């Protein structure tokens, strides 16, 4: 792998440190994923980064390094300024910030209403210029107005974080001693409860449904997740809207079902592949690799 590597790409998120080695074709030929998020562990960020890279490669790489995500935030190796939108995504390579030999991709900011992103801009760079609306689910789901290569604006929804908080504490906490199961029909039913903004159910409806015997307790998490994601989707899209869904795994499946229930027309893109492609293409455009 060492002889073929021309670039190291890093994505340091809130809960995970990920890095990849790329060959000259932009293919990933090796990687590492560690549950050491930029926000979950304390200590010197640069020291942690070097430790993970050395554990993976046994030495500091002699090829260019490009990184996105929280590495450029207040808890990262150096805080980099956000770039304002609207902006052409093709301008992003001009604003890479070099710190200790690492080229950091800056995040984006929106003035009104206030909003920020770090990491998703790299995924957007990998998408085709003809893409319109983009949905990037996560702890903070991003809904991006992206037209002809220009980011016009975006909204961050706290859907993932709210779900985690509600299921962990309070009246909507996951029932104890009740193993949870996923059921697509139940999920769709609760998505539908949120699709009519004029008559949408509140999260308390999940608790009430359990108490009155309408909802089997083993589907508590399924119902609440469907209700929250349904509300997220309903706030931003209408039936027939066209968009690109950027996600992987279980969260991809959940938003896929919700968008299908709404009747939206959407394409899918792997979030991890978009990050990998975005890092490599940014490095190319910035002249870091030949």
Phi and psi in degrees as a GROMACS rama.xvg file:
@    title "Ramachandran Plot"
@    xaxis  label "Phi"
@    yaxis  label "Psi"
@TYPE xy
-57.9751  -44.1201  UNK-2
-69.899  -23.2304  UNK-3
-95.1929  -12.7817  UNK-4
-75.4927  127.86  UNK-5
-116.797  -9.23054  UNK-6
-157.367  142.094  UNK-7
-111.308  128.809  UNK-8
-114.028  137.89  UNK-9
-126.364  136.917  UNK-10
-126.707  107.377  UNK-11
-106.461  99.443  UNK-12
-92.3699  -172.109  UNK-13
-65.2643  -31.22  UNK-14
-124.062  -9.43555  UNK-15
-141.954  140.367  UNK-16
-103.09  122.429  UNK-17
-128.652  142.067  UNK-18
-144.472  150.74  UNK-19
-137.039  150.243  UNK-20
-103.526  133.718  UNK-21
-114.306  144.506  UNK-22
-93.6365  -177.035  UNK-23
-67.4433  -16.1699  UNK-24
-89.1723  -3.10851  UNK-25
86.1325  8.35891  UNK-26
-82.7485  143.071  UNK-27
-79.2358  123.659  UNK-28
-115.251  5.68021  UNK-29
177.034  160.091  UNK-30
-169.275  173.504  UNK-31
-144.897  144.44  UNK-32
-138.327  121.898  UNK-33
-129.165  134.175  UNK-34
-75.47  59.9023  UNK-35
-126.364  82.9415  UNK-36
-74.6245  156.489  UNK-37
-63.2943  -23.8183  UNK-38
-104.846  -10.4141  UNK-39
-97.0605  -18.4866  UNK-40
-121.025  148.351  UNK-41
-100.197  170.415  UNK-42
117.29  177.56  UNK-43
-69.5104  118.729  UNK-44
-63.5047  -42.3028  UNK-45
-65.0883  -38.0379  UNK-46
-64.4402  -40.2223  UNK-47
-65.0048  -43.4222  UNK-48
-60.1344  -47.616  UNK-49
-61.7279  -38.3324  UNK-50
-60.9527  -47.2244  UNK-51
-65.0389  -41.143  UNK-52
-66.4393  -43.0744  UNK-53
-67.8687  -35.8836  UNK-54
-62.8045  -35.7312  UNK-55
-78.9801  -49.9806  UNK-56
-103.971  -7.9646  UNK-57
74.8677  -8.71313  UNK-58
-161.341  163.175  UNK-59
-71.7079  130.211  UNK-60
-67.4493  149.909  UNK-61
-100.423  14.711  UNK-62
-109.723  164.689  UNK-63
-59.4205  149.979  UNK-64
-124.16  130.541  UNK-65
-125.265  141.312  UNK-66
-142.518  148.733  UNK-67
-135.048  173.526  UNK-68
92.4743  -149.142  UNK-69
-68.2702  -8.7561  UNK-70
-58.6613  -26.2628  UNK-71
-99.8056  11.0189  UNK-72
-95.0127  -172.999  UNK-73
-62.4308  -29.6529  UNK-74
-94.3197  2.48908  UNK-75
-87.1581  -161.975  UNK-76
-77.6616  -24.0871  UNK-77
-167.459  133.48  UNK-78
-72.8476  125.717  UNK-79
-107.102  146.518  UNK-80
-69.5116  144.038  UNK-81
-73.682  146.524  UNK-82
-93.7286  135.914  UNK-83
-78.4102  147.539  UNK-84
-106.107  155.083  UNK-85
-65.9236  149.176  UNK-86
-159.624  152.979  UNK-87
-75.7279  128.774  UNK-88
-63.5758  -25.5296  UNK-89
-67.1759  -15.4758  UNK-90
-81.557  -12.5212  UNK-91
-57.0473  -39.8985  UNK-92
-59.5169  -24.3681  UNK-93
-67.9789  -18.6081  UNK-94
-110.307  14.9264  UNK-95
-60.5492  142.071  UNK-96
-114.99  123.329  UNK-97
-91.8035  125.317  UNK-98
-135.175  119.793  UNK-99
52.1442  38.1376  UNK-100
80.7785  3.30424  UNK-101
-107.496  128.179  UNK-102
-94.1625  110.162  UNK-103
-94.8783  131.195  UNK-104
-80.9526  124.172  UNK-105
-72.7353  152.677  UNK-106
-80.1677  -178.549  UNK-107
-120  152.206  UNK-108
-133.667  153.142  UNK-109
-126.096  134.956  UNK-110
-80.4598  -41.8013  UNK-111
-144.774  116.261  UNK-112
-70.7083  154.344  UNK-113
-58.9208  135.779  UNK-114
-163.51  156.082  UNK-115
-144.434  159.272  UNK-116
-146.414  147.87  UNK-117
-138.508  119.873  UNK-118
109.395  -43.6419  UNK-119
-66.6917  -28.0722  UNK-120
-61.2726  -31.5381  UNK-121
-68.6932  -38.6882  UNK-122
-65.513  -40.3271  UNK-123
-62.856  -34.6518  UNK-124
-62.7773  -27.2596  UNK-125
-82.7674  -12.8205  UNK-126
-82.7619  157.765  UNK-127
-66.427  144.072  UNK-128
-61.4016  -21.8254  UNK-129
-81.7459  -7.18161  UNK-130
-61.7574  142.045  UNK-131
-100.144  -114.364  UNK-132
-66.5476  144.212  UNK-133
-131.735  132.871  UNK-134
-114.981  121.776  UNK-135
-120.582  92.2496  UNK-136
-67.7633  153.446  UNK-137
173.546  -162.995  UNK-138
-55.2238  -43.0081  UNK-139
-120.524  101.324  UNK-140
-71.0657  131.73  UNK-141
-102.043  130.955  UNK-142
-114.017  114.206  UNK-143
-114.493  132.075  UNK-144
-91.536  101.301  UNK-145
-124.686  107.999  UNK-146
-129.489  126.516  UNK-147
50.1661  42.7309  UNK-148
80.7779  4.42276  UNK-149
-114.055  128.057  UNK-150
-84.7756  111.681  UNK-151
-87.0391  -31.72  UNK-152
175.774  172.446  UNK-153
-158.924  162.251  UNK-154
-132.461  135.393  UNK-155
-104.009  123.676  UNK-156
-105.724  138.497  UNK-157
-88.4586  31.1636  UNK-158
-55.8906  -48.6319  UNK-159
-65.1075  -43.3662  UNK-160
-68.3601  -41.7408  UNK-161
-60.7684  -41.4996  UNK-162
-58.858  -48.4103  UNK-163
-61.9213  -42.4222  UNK-164
-66.9847  -43.7163  UNK-165
-66.0038  -37.9654  UNK-166
-75.2788  -18.2092  UNK-167
-94.2298  -23.6953  UNK-168
-144.647  160.294  UNK-169
77.4906  -161.873  UNK-170
-69.7817  -15.0855  UNK-171
-109.193  17.5081  UNK-172
-60.6463  142.863  UNK-173
-54.5837  128.95  UNK-174
-55.9838  132.56  UNK-175
-70.3235  149.108  UNK-176
59.3119  24.8603  UNK-177
-127.837  96.1491  UNK-178
-55.8674  133.069  UNK-179
-89.0906  144.275  UNK-180
-127.964  152.845  UNK-181
-100.259  135.466  UNK-182
-134.428  120.325  UNK-183
-62.5807  -38.5081  UNK-184
-64.1626  -41.5178  UNK-185
-65.0125  -42.9226  UNK-186
-59.8545  -48.072  UNK-187
-61.2852  -40.7511  UNK-188
-58.1877  -43.421  UNK-189
-79.279  -26.5323  UNK-190
-60.3627  -44.9271  UNK-191
-62.0942  -30.4288  UNK-192
-62.269  -21.3343  UNK-193
-101.803  -9.0464  UNK-194
-77.3546  -16.1486  UNK-195
-105.06  97.7551  UNK-196
-57.8723  -24.4798  UNK-197
-79.9267  -15.3474  UNK-198
-142.581  38.2709  UNK-199
-80.5167  146.456  UNK-200
-78.1615  150.23  UNK-201
-87.6143  161.008  UNK-202
-56.0386  -28.3322  UNK-203
-60.6096  -23.1  UNK-204
-58.977  -29.548  UNK-205
-64.8827  -45.3367  UNK-206
-63.3263  -44.383  UNK-207
-62.9848  -39.3242  UNK-208
-63.6057  -37.2074  UNK-209
-67.0103  -45.9285  UNK-210
-64.8091  -31.361  UNK-211
-95.7067  5.19747  UNK-212
81.7639  6.56  UNK-213
-76.6624  -31.9569  UNK-214
-118.15  126.457  UNK-215
-66.1555  129.435  UNK-216
-54.2188  -25.7464  UNK-217
-70.6727  -11.9628  UNK-218
-106.505  16.3755  UNK-219
-56.1073  -51.59  UNK-220
-66.6379  -37.2094  UNK-221
-59.5384  -46.793  UNK-222
-66.4341  -47.1604  UNK-223
-63.7409  -41.7077  UNK-224
-62.2152  -43.1389  UNK-225
-61.8972  -40.7504  UNK-226
-65.3283  -44.8398  UNK-227
-69.2393  -44.8214  UNK-228
-68.3816  -36.1481  UNK-229
-60.0176  -42.4956  UNK-230
-65.2821  -39.2439  UNK-231
-59.7247  -50.489  UNK-232
-64.5057  -44.9687  UNK-233
-62.9257  -28.3596  UNK-234
-73.0483  -16.3736  UNK-235
-124.864  -18.2274  UNK-236
-135.611  156.303  UNK-237
-120.306  160.603  UNK-238
-54.2933  134.495  UNK-239
89.9471  -10.4134  UNK-240
-62.9128  148.071  UNK-241
-106.551  135.467  UNK-242
-158.566  171.001  UNK-243
-114.766  130.019  UNK-244
-101.91  119.809  UNK-245
-110.905  103.957  UNK-246
-167.193  172.209  UNK-247
-140.066  161.024  UNK-248
62.8824  -143.426  UNK-249
-63.2957  -37.5883  UNK-250
-69.9165  -31.601  UNK-251
-62.2626  -46.8622  UNK-252
-62.2614  -40.8816  UNK-253
-64.5528  -46.8512  UNK-254
-72.0294  -30.7049  UNK-255
-60.7017  -47.5669  UNK-256
-64.0673  -42.4508  UNK-257
-64.1277  -44.6641  UNK-258
-67.3172  -36.5462  UNK-259
-65.3148  -40.1467  UNK-260
-63.3692  -39.1705  UNK-261
-66.101  -33.7471  UNK-262
96.0605  24.234  UNK-263
-79.2032  158.724  UNK-264
-107.227  111.779  UNK-265
-138.295  148.501  UNK-266
-101.181  159.966  UNK-267
-118.926  145.606  UNK-268
-141.456  134.515  UNK-269
-65.309  129.436  UNK-270
-65.619  -41.6981  UNK-271
-66.3784  -43.0745  UNK-272
-65.6571  -36.5981  UNK-273
-64.3787  -39.5233  UNK-274
-64.5314  -46.3962  UNK-275
-60.6477  -49.4989  UNK-276
-63.5226  -39.8932  UNK-277
-63.934  -42.6001  UNK-278
-62.9247  -44.8585  UNK-279
-66.6657  -44.1732  UNK-280
-67.6287  -36.6295  UNK-281
-62.7673  -41.9525  UNK-282
-62.5247  -41.2156  UNK-283
-61.9601  -50.0609  UNK-284
-66.1061  -29.0151  UNK-285
-83.653  -3.47143  UNK-286
78.7815  18.8681  UNK-287
-75.5256  -27.9398  UNK-288
-130.038  153.438  UNK-289
